[in-house]
Amino acid sequence: MPMEYSIRFSAGSGIKAGLSREWLLTNVRGDYASGTVRGCATRRYHGLLCAQTADGKRMLLSSMEDWVRIQGREYPLSCRLHPGTAWPESWKLESRFNCSRYEISRLFRLPLESGAHVLLERTVRLCPDEGRLLIRYALLDTPEASSCGKVDLFARPLASCRPADHLTRADLSFSSALHPLPPGSLYPGFSFRPHASIPQLVMEIIGSGMNAAAFEPSTDWYYDILYPVERERGYDWVDDLFMPGTFSSSLCVGSPVWISAGIMPLADAPEALWEKCLAEPPIYTEPILEHLHCECSRFLIQSGEETLVPAGYHWFGPWGRDTFIALPGLTFLSGRLDTGKKILAQIGEHVRDGLVPNLLGNGNGEAAYNSADASLWYMLAVQRLFLECPGEEAFVHSECWPVIKSIIAHFADGTMPDGQGGMLVKADVHGLLHVGSQQTQLTWMDASIDGVPVTPRHGCAVELNALWYNALEFAHSFALACAETPPTETRLIPVLRKEFRRVFIPHKEERTAMGGGLYDTWTPESGPSHCIRPNQIIAAALPYSPLSKRERTSVAACVRKQLLTPFGLRTLSPADAAYRPFCRGSQAERDKAYHQGTVWPWLLGFYAEALWRGGGTEKAARTLMRTISPLFAQHLGQAGLGSISEIFDGDSPHAPGGCIAQAWSTAEALRLLLLVRREWPDTWKRWADAYSYDSGSELEHTIDMEKSLCVF
């Protein structure tokens, strides 16, 4: 089962304790609920029900203003940030926050005049296969709860019904879109749909036992809700929320009250939905592996007949590049072979002129064919399936082999017209793959400001040419295994290997300056780039490489000395004058740092693979695991609870940033650990023993584990 996190708050802890830690619930539709440990939204993306639609994510229910009344006194259960204040002050009453992969709960300690306390638990679950959120209010069975008299519950939904990356200002026309559910409905509530492009929001309240429940419409607007993280990121950060009315019911021990928020009215009792869960059976005995296995599931969503991979939460949709880098960890290595095969098979109908789209629709708009490497990553994913899953030769031959041959032919001849009669992706007569122009960014380092690439990598990029070489070698060997004539383009392999070594391996006089590594890019006009970047590690990690075993080791050593951090690889050496240690500020400021020093966790999988293919020893593996232990022991309880972030600052303390849960970060972390377990069993056993996890332990214990992991 996935790890669970528990945070206890002392009576004196302030509102800031927990605002930087976030929780995330997702389902197979791509819907999510998310917020902070303290209950205050700090991002525009925080909300209780954000629904996935064909046009993108839509924030339907932002929050609730809920409270209980006991013995004439009111106790708030929610909080918002307004100018100069955090209100209501539920954080003063919250004593514990729990988070798992499937639910979050808050325990409130409500003081009575007698000095005793009533304990109330508010639990949130996102239904696994439908667009619905359930909130459960329950009194804990204590003598105080049984003897305190009537406990009245009130809840005011605060709706926005907007694109997730937009904000709302008060609009009086919203009131006309509110419709109380008609008499005879299963439960009291309302439907609300202010725009035809937004799914309707249907909310209902369900009492239990003798507790009646009601909804009283009374529209209003709540003004100036603040999202300080958006201000830090240079975006609008002031929101208004629509309040449609008030739910009410009574609570007693053993009789919880439920509130449902969905895109359709309830058809089942909430108790039945509450217990419904799509949790997969465990496939690993080690807690960290099983946790990452469960985390991977949040990146596999259904869109009609297709299975898609959202690149990250909260804002990324499906990207081709991210999909195929993450696919082995998400599927082949996670007991989801059929899902992985389905994703590989369905991409065939989207390939155009040998190009796999980089943006795959489902909220991204039309499919975009604007990357040179998505097709190369697709071929590597097919190769990993073939290597990791014996018996899949027939599938690869029928579903993937025609696509691979098409990609290779188009890349060799030229594809992606530049509008001026040329091609932006084309192999030269020596097999070297040339991509892009000074105005384009066609690799994964794709940040640009006002149309100008921040990290120009046109010409021959080291990882693209390594992937291209690997693809040709795989095509050659697969054709022979199938008793076929290899594609004509595979004749380029010997000359391509020679050219790769000529343009990317530094000359003797520059070898020391390059740290024993490879040039990052090369153009016929300007020669090589002397920046030390992590892309070279991909060349050293692939099954087929133009590099010798010794050269793979040298590249790994360069990356270790210049780029390796506890949370991933830097995108540029700190010794470079263009290095930026922090990725913060406005969009433009972040873009300047995004690939200029910022740390990316997904690259660690390739680093470990390069270490292994270079003949790395148990000692080298132990050094690696000691270095990156904070990624697992510290970070999983640091930003998005249980999740691995998109990026980290280049300089210590390497603060996390970007998406709080990133597909390739998670998938490659799992692939790395499985590689260590398979190839360095002694290192794995010592590390896994140090990382022992008690499912009943608290978050503080998880963070303290960093001490034991650093000395294992």
ZAMARGU-4260 file (C-alpha; in steps of 0.2 Angstrom, whole numbers, plus 5000, padded with zeros to 4 digits):
<rodrens>
0) 5000/5000/5000 | 5006/5018/4998 | 5013/5027/5012 | 5002/5038/5023 | 5007/5054/5031
5) 5001/5061/5048 | 5005/5079/5054 | 5000/5084/5072 | 4998/5102/5076 | 5002/5109/5093
10) 4990/5122/5101 | 5002/5136/5097 | 5007/5132/5079 | 5002/5146/5067 | 4994/5146/5050
15) 5011/5145/5041 | 5014/5128/5048 | 5009/5117/5033 | 5005/5130/5020 | 5020/5124/5010
20) 5015/5106/5010 | 5001/5101/4998 | 4990/5086/4996 | 4983/5079/4980 | 4969/5066/4976
25) 4967/5060/4958 | 4956/5048/4948 | 4956/5038/4932 | 4946/5052/4923 | 4960/5065/4927
30) 4950/5074/4940 | 4959/5080/4955 | 4956/5088/4972 | 4971/5097/4980 | 4975/5110/4994
35) 4987/5113/5008 | 4989/5104/5024 | 4982/5119/5033 | 4967/5120/5022 | 4970/5137/5014
40) 4972/5137/4995 | 4988/5145/4990 | 4987/5142/4971 | 4973/5145/4958 | 4975/5126/4955
45) 4969/5122/4973 | 4951/5116/4975 | 4940/5102/4980 | 4934/5097/4963 | 4944/5100/4947
50) 4936/5091/4933 | 4945/5085/4917 | 4936/5089/4901 | 4941/5088/4883 | 4945/5106/4883
55) 4956/5105/4899 | 4954/5105/4918 | 4939/5115/4925 | 4939/5121/4943 | 4921/5118/4948
60) 4921/5118/4967 | 4935/5129/4975 | 4932/5126/4993 | 4919/5125/5007 | 4915/5137/5021
65) 4909/5125/5034 | 4906/5125/5053 | 4898/5117/5067 | 4887/5124/5082 | 4888/5116/5099
70) 4880/5123/5114 | 4877/5140/5106 | 4895/5142/5100 | 4902/5141/5082 | 4918/5132/5077
75) 4925/5135/5060 | 4931/5120/5049 | 4939/5129/5035 | 4950/5144/5031 | 4954/5156/5017
80) 4967/5169/5014 | 4961/5187/5012 | 4970/5203/5012 | 4978/5205/5029 | 4970/5189/5037
85) 4967/5171/5036 | 4949/5168/5039 | 4939/5158/5046 | 4952/5152/5059 | 4950/5134/5058
90) 4968/5131/5060 | 4967/5136/5078 | 4956/5120/5081 | 4965/5108/5069 | 4975/5095/5079
95) 4980/5082/5066 | 4980/5081/5047 | 4981/5064/5038 | 4985/5060/5020 | 4985/5044/5010
100) 4984/5041/4991 | 4965/5039/4992 | 4959/5052/5005 | 4964/5066/5017 | 4956/5069/5034
105) 4957/5083/5047 | 4954/5081/5065 | 4947/5096/5075 | 4948/5097/5093 | 4933/5108/5098
110) 4934/5115/5116 | 4918/5116/5126 | 4914/5128/5140 | 4917/5114/5153 | 4935/5112/5147
115) 4931/5096/5139 | 4934/5093/5120 | 4923/5086/5106 | 4933/5078/5092 | 4926/5080/5074
120) 4934/5072/5059 | 4932/5079/5041 | 4937/5067/5028 | 4938/5070/5009 | 4938/5056/4995
125) 4938/5058/4976 | 4928/5044/4968 | 4940/5033/4958 | 4930/5032/4942 | 4918/5046/4941
130) 4918/5065/4943 | 4913/5066/4961 | 4920/5072/4978 | 4913/5066/4994 | 4916/5075/5011
135) 4912/5065/5027 | 4909/5074/5044 | 4909/5062/5059 | 4910/5064/5078 | 4922/5053/5086
140) 4915/5041/5099 | 4920/5050/5115 | 4910/5053/5131 | 4911/5072/5128 | 4903/5069/5110
145) 4889/5059/5117 | 4885/5071/5131 | 4887/5088/5123 | 4870/5090/5116 | 4865/5094/5098
150) 4879/5097/5085 | 4873/5107/5070 | 4883/5107/5054 | 4883/5121/5041 | 4892/5121/5025
155) 4892/5135/5011 | 4900/5129/4994 | 4912/5141/4986 | 4911/5138/4967 | 4921/5145/4953
160) 4917/5135/4938 | 4932/5141/4928 | 4947/5135/4918 | 4959/5129/4932 | 4972/5142/4926
165) 4961/5157/4926 | 4953/5167/4940 | 4935/5173/4943 | 4928/5190/4947 | 4911/5193/4953
170) 4897/5191/4940 | 4879/5194/4946 | 4873/5183/4931 | 4879/5168/4940 | 4864/5168/4951
175) 4852/5164/4937 | 4863/5148/4933 | 4858/5141/4951 | 4844/5128/4951 | 4839/5119/4967
180) 4836/5101/4964 | 4817/5097/4962 | 4806/5089/4975 | 4807/5071/4974 | 4826/5071/4971
185) 4836/5058/4981 | 4844/5071/4991 | 4843/5090/4994 | 4855/5101/4984 | 4857/5111/4968
190) 4864/5111/4951 | 4875/5125/4944 | 4882/5129/4927 | 4886/5147/4923 | 4894/5143/4906
195) 4890/5130/4893 | 4908/5126/4891 | 4909/5121/4909 | 4902/5104/4916 | 4888/5107/4928
200) 4892/5106/4947 | 4879/5096/4957 | 4880/5096/4976 | 4869/5086/4988 | 4869/5083/5007
205) 4865/5067/5015 | 4861/5065/5033 | 4861/5048/5042 | 4850/5040/5055 | 4837/5053/5061
210) 4847/5068/5056 | 4838/5078/5043 | 4847/5088/5029 | 4843/5103/5019 | 4849/5115/5007
215) 4844/5134/5008 | 4848/5144/4992 | 4854/5161/4996 | 4867/5167/4983 | 4882/5179/4987
220) 4899/5182/4982 | 4915/5180/4993 | 4928/5193/4987 | 4947/5194/4987 | 4953/5177/4990
225) 4972/5177/4989 | 4983/5164/4981 | 5001/5170/4987 | 5010/5156/4977 | 5003/5164/4961
230) 5009/5181/4966 | 5027/5173/4968 | 5025/5166/4950 | 5020/5182/4943 | 5002/5178/4939
235) 4985/5186/4944 | 4982/5180/4962 | 4965/5188/4968 | 4949/5177/4966 | 4931/5179/4969
240) 4920/5164/4973 | 4901/5161/4971 | 4892/5155/4986 | 4875/5147/4981 | 4867/5144/4998
245) 4869/5134/5014 | 4868/5116/5018 | 4863/5111/5035 | 4861/5095/5045 | 4865/5088/5063
250) 4878/5076/5069 | 4879/5063/5082 | 4890/5049/5086 | 4889/5035/5074 | 4879/5045/5061
255) 4890/5055/5049 | 4884/5068/5037 | 4890/5068/5019 | 4891/5081/5006 | 4893/5076/4988
260) 4900/5087/4974 | 4900/5080/4956 | 4895/5083/4938 | 4879/5072/4940 | 4867/5069/4954
265) 4871/5054/4966 | 4864/5038/4960 | 4870/5027/4975 | 4871/5029/4993 | 4887/5038/4999
270) 4892/5024/5010 | 4893/5013/4995 | 4904/5025/4985 | 4914/5028/5000 | 4920/5010/5001
275) 4923/5009/4982 | 4941/5010/4977 | 4951/5006/4962 | 4967/5001/4973 | 4977/4989/4964
280) 4984/4973/4973 | 5002/4976/4979 | 5016/4969/4968 | 5031/4974/4978 | 5035/4969/4996
285) 5047/4984/4999 | 5036/4999/5005 | 5045/5012/4994 | 5043/5002/4978 | 5025/4999/4982
290) 5022/5017/4986 | 5030/5023/4969 | 5020/5009/4960 | 5004/5017/4967 | 5010/5034/4964
295) 5012/5030/4945 | 4994/5025/4944 | 4989/5044/4945 | 4997/5047/4929 | 4987/5035/4919
300) 4970/5042/4914 | 4956/5037/4903 | 4950/5049/4889 | 4936/5040/4879 | 4944/5024/4873
305) 4962/5031/4875 | 4974/5030/4890 | 4984/5046/4892 | 4998/5051/4903 | 4996/5069/4910
310) 5014/5075/4912 | 5011/5083/4929 | 4999/5090/4942 | 4992/5102/4943 | 4993/5110/4926
315) 5001/5099/4913 | 4991/5089/4900 | 4998/5074/4890 | 5015/5077/4882 | 5022/5064/4870
320) 5040/5066/4876 | 5035/5064/4894 | 5024/5050/4890 | 5037/5039/4883 | 5051/5043/4895
325) 5039/5039/4909 | 5030/5024/4901 | 5042/5010/4906 | 5041/5015/4925 | 5022/5019/4924
330) 5018/5002/4915 | 5030/4989/4910 | 5039/4989/4927 | 5023/4992/4937 | 5013/4977/4933
335) 5003/4987/4920 | 5009/4978/4904 | 4993/4979/4895 | 4991/4997/4898 | 5008/5001/4892
340) 5005/4991/4876 | 4989/5000/4874 | 4997/5017/4874 | 5011/5011/4862 | 4998/5005/4850
345) 4986/5020/4851 | 5000/5032/4846 | 5002/5024/4829 | 4986/5033/4822 | 4993/5050/4828
350) 5010/5049/4820 | 5012/5060/4805 | 5027/5061/4793 | 5037/5051/4806 | 5033/5063/4820
355) 5025/5058/4837 | 5015/5073/4843 | 5023/5082/4858 | 5006/5088/4864 | 4993/5075/4863
360) 4976/5084/4864 | 4965/5081/4879 | 4965/5099/4885 | 4981/5104/4875 | 4971/5108/4860
365) 4975/5101/4843 | 4990/5088/4843 | 5006/5098/4841 | 5021/5091/4831 | 5034/5103/4838
370) 5047/5091/4845 | 5061/5082/4837 | 5063/5069/4851 | 5046/5063/4855 | 5048/5050/4841
375) 5065/5045/4847 | 5058/5042/4865 | 5044/5032/4857 | 5056/5020/4849 | 5066/5019/4866
380) 5050/5014/4875 | 5046/5001/4862 | 5064/4994/4864 | 5062/4994/4883 | 5046/4984/4882
385) 5055/4971/4871 | 5070/4970/4882 | 5060/4970/4899 | 5045/4959/4894 | 5050/4943/4886
390) 5037/4936/4874 | 5031/4953/4867 | 5040/4951/4850 | 5023/4948/4841 | 5015/4964/4848
395) 5030/4974/4844 | 5031/4967/4826 | 5012/4970/4823 | 5009/4987/4832 | 5025/4996/4833
400) 5037/4990/4820 | 5028/4999/4805 | 5028/5015/4815 | 5047/5013/4819 | 5051/5010/4801
405) 5041/5025/4796 | 5050/5036/4809 | 5067/5030/4803 | 5063/5033/4785 | 5056/5051/4788
410) 5070/5056/4800 | 5083/5050/4787 | 5075/5059/4772 | 5070/5074/4782 | 5054/5079/4791
415) 5045/5094/4799 | 5046/5107/4785 | 5052/5124/4791 | 5041/5134/4779 | 5056/5140/4768
420) 5059/5124/4758 | 5070/5115/4771 | 5067/5102/4785 | 5069/5105/4803 | 5073/5087/4807
425) 5085/5078/4795 | 5100/5066/4795 | 5115/5071/4785 | 5125/5059/4773 | 5135/5053/4788
430) 5120/5049/4798 | 5121/5064/4811 | 5104/5070/4815 | 5102/5089/4813 | 5087/5098/4821
435) 5079/5115/4822 | 5086/5132/4819 | 5091/5147/4829 | 5072/5152/4832 | 5066/5134/4837
440) 5068/5124/4853 | 5064/5106/4848 | 5072/5096/4862 | 5067/5094/4880 | 5076/5110/4885
445) 5062/5120/4876 | 5060/5136/4886 | 5059/5152/4876 | 5055/5170/4880 | 5046/5180/4867
450) 5050/5167/4854 | 5069/5167/4858 | 5076/5150/4865 | 5084/5152/4882 | 5094/5136/4879
455) 5098/5136/4860 | 5102/5118/4855 | 5099/5118/4836 | 5111/5108/4826 | 5116/5091/4832
460) 5111/5088/4850 | 5120/5074/4859 | 5105/5065/4867 | 5095/5065/4850 | 5110/5058/4841
465) 5113/5045/4854 | 5094/5040/4853 | 5095/5040/4834 | 5110/5029/4835 | 5101/5017/4847
470) 5085/5017/4837 | 5095/5011/4821 | 5104/4998/4831 | 5088/4991/4838 | 5079/4992/4821
475) 5094/4982/4814 | 5093/4968/4828 | 5074/4967/4828 | 5073/4965/4810 | 5086/4951/4810
480) 5077/4943/4825 | 5061/4943/4814 | 5070/4936/4799 | 5068/4952/4789 | 5080/4963/4780
485) 5084/4977/4791 | 5079/4995/4785 | 5090/5003/4773 | 5094/5017/4784 | 5103/5005/4797
490) 5117/5005/4785 | 5122/5022/4792 | 5126/5014/4809 | 5145/5012/4806 | 5148/5030/4799
495) 5136/5037/4812 | 5146/5030/4826 | 5162/5037/4819 | 5154/5054/4816 | 5146/5054/4834
500) 5163/5051/4842 | 5171/5064/4831 | 5159/5079/4835 | 5154/5075/4853 | 5170/5067/4861
505) 5181/5082/4866 | 5198/5083/4858 | 5213/5079/4870 | 5217/5097/4873 | 5199/5100/4879
510) 5195/5084/4888 | 5200/5091/4905 | 5190/5107/4903 | 5175/5096/4899 | 5177/5085/4914
515) 5179/5069/4904 | 5162/5071/4897 | 5154/5075/4880 | 5149/5091/4871 | 5131/5095/4872
520) 5128/5101/4854 | 5138/5103/4838 | 5135/5113/4822 | 5145/5113/4806 | 5146/5132/4807
525) 5150/5135/4826 | 5157/5118/4831 | 5154/5111/4848 | 5145/5119/4864 | 5157/5119/4879
530) 5142/5119/4891 | 5142/5104/4903 | 5125/5098/4903 | 5116/5082/4908 | 5110/5076/4891
535) 5127/5067/4889 | 5121/5055/4902 | 5108/5048/4890 | 5121/5044/4878 | 5130/5034/4891
540) 5115/5025/4897 | 5106/5018/4881 | 5107/5000/4877 | 5117/5004/4861 | 5129/5018/4862
545) 5143/5025/4851 | 5153/5025/4867 | 5164/5012/4874 | 5162/5005/4892 | 5176/5016/4898
550) 5169/5031/4890 | 5152/5028/4898 | 5161/5028/4915 | 5170/5044/4911 | 5153/5053/4906
555) 5145/5046/4922 | 5160/5053/4932 | 5159/5070/4924 | 5140/5071/4928 | 5143/5065/4946
560) 5156/5079/4949 | 5147/5093/4941 | 5129/5090/4940 | 5123/5077/4953 | 5113/5083/4968
565) 5102/5073/4981 | 5087/5077/4970 | 5092/5075/4952 | 5104/5082/4940 | 5108/5100/4937
570) 5104/5106/4919 | 5121/5116/4919 | 5137/5115/4928 | 5138/5128/4942 | 5155/5133/4935
575) 5147/5140/4920 | 5144/5159/4919 | 5126/5156/4913 | 5122/5145/4928 | 5106/5150/4938
580) 5105/5143/4955 | 5087/5146/4959 | 5071/5144/4948 | 5059/5157/4955 | 5050/5173/4951
585) 5039/5177/4936 | 5037/5166/4921 | 5052/5174/4912 | 5063/5173/4927 | 5059/5155/4929
590) 5061/5151/4911 | 5079/5159/4912 | 5083/5146/4925 | 5073/5131/4919 | 5087/5123/4910
595) 5101/5133/4916 | 5105/5125/4932 | 5088/5119/4938 | 5088/5101/4945 | 5077/5088/4936
600) 5074/5071/4945 | 5069/5061/4930 | 5087/5061/4924 | 5093/5050/4939 | 5086/5035/4930
605) 5098/5037/4916 | 5112/5041/4927 | 5110/5025/4937 | 5109/5016/4920 | 5125/5024/4914
610) 5133/5019/4930 | 5128/5001/4928 | 5132/5000/4909 | 5149/5007/4913 | 5153/4993/4925
615) 5149/5002/4941 | 5153/4993/4957 | 5143/4990/4973 | 5153/5004/4980 | 5148/5016/4966
620) 5130/5011/4968 | 5131/5014/4987 | 5138/5031/4984 | 5124/5035/4973 | 5110/5029/4985
625) 5118/5038/4999 | 5118/5054/4989 | 5100/5053/4983 | 5092/5046/4999 | 5085/5063/5003
630) 5074/5062/4987 | 5065/5048/4996 | 5067/5051/5014 | 5065/5069/5014 | 5056/5075/4999
635) 5041/5063/4999 | 5035/5073/5014 | 5041/5090/5009 | 5030/5097/4994 | 5016/5086/4987
640) 5014/5073/5001 | 5020/5056/4994 | 5024/5064/4977 | 5040/5068/4967 | 5041/5086/4961
645) 5045/5092/4943 | 5061/5102/4948 | 5072/5108/4962 | 5084/5123/4964 | 5101/5120/4958
650) 5109/5126/4974 | 5107/5119/4991 | 5095/5117/5000 | 5087/5113/4983 | 5070/5119/4986
655) 5057/5109/4975 | 5047/5119/4962 | 5036/5117/4947 | 5022/5103/4947 | 5021/5095/4964
660) 5018/5078/4956 | 5027/5074/4939 | 5025/5058/4929 | 5043/5056/4923 | 5050/5060/4940
665) 5040/5047/4948 | 5042/5034/4935 | 5061/5036/4933 | 5063/5035/4952 | 5055/5018/4952
670) 5065/5012/4937 | 5081/5018/4946 | 5077/5008/4962 | 5072/4993/4952 | 5089/4994/4943
675) 5098/4995/4959 | 5088/4980/4967 | 5092/4969/4952 | 5111/4974/4948 | 5117/4979/4965
680) 5108/4968/4977 | 5119/4971/4992 | 5117/4990/4990 | 5099/4988/4988 | 5097/4977/5004
685) 5106/4989/5015 | 5097/5004/5008 | 5080/4996/5009 | 5083/4991/5027 | 5088/5008/5031
690) 5072/5015/5023 | 5060/5003/5032 | 5043/5011/5034 | 5030/5008/5047 | 5012/5012/5039
695) 5007/5018/5056 | 5021/5030/5059 | 5020/5049/5057 | 5027/5061/5044 | 5040/5066/5057
700) 5047/5049/5057 | 5048/5049/5039 | 5059/5064/5039 | 5069/5058/5053 | 5074/5043/5042
705) 5085/5054/5033 | 5098/5053/5047 | 5099/5034/5045 | 5099/5034/5027 | 5114/5045/5026
710) 5125/5033/5035 | 5119/5016/5029
</rodrens>
